[in-house]
Structures are given as C-alpha cells and as structure tokens.
Amino acid sequence: MSLINRMLQDLDRRQALDPANAGVVRASTARPARREWFWRVLVVMLTAALAWMGLRHLPKRPRLSAVG
C-alpha cells in the first residue's frame, strides 16, 4: 500500500475530509513567536552589513576641479 493511500485512510479515520467542512480553511492559533525575534535581528544585521559594505567599497567619484 502506498504512503499516499495510508495517509488518506488516516485522514478518513480522523474525519478530516468531512464534506461539511470541505473547502473551509482555518488559521492556526499557534504562533511561532520564539523565532520571530531571530529573523528580525538577522534582517537588521544583514541590512546594516550590506549598507556598510556598500558605503565602504563603492568607488568614489573624483571631484571636478574649478580650474578653467
């Protein structure tokens, strides 16, 4: 028996495919708040690092002299 058939049978046993609830999408109440701070800090650090590298390594334009 294939894995898909076993999973479908398991869903049928748990009545997850109930016709009354077909097409109803429910949002998860659990929110992964523990890792959210990690991604925010990572984005801030990467943005700061890229800005620093850009400012540090961009070639500077030579200034035009006012000699005419």
Secondary structure, DSSP 8 states (H G I E B T S, - for coil): --HHHHHHHHHHHTTTT-GGGTT-----S---HHHHHHHHHHHHHHHHHHHHHHHHHS----------
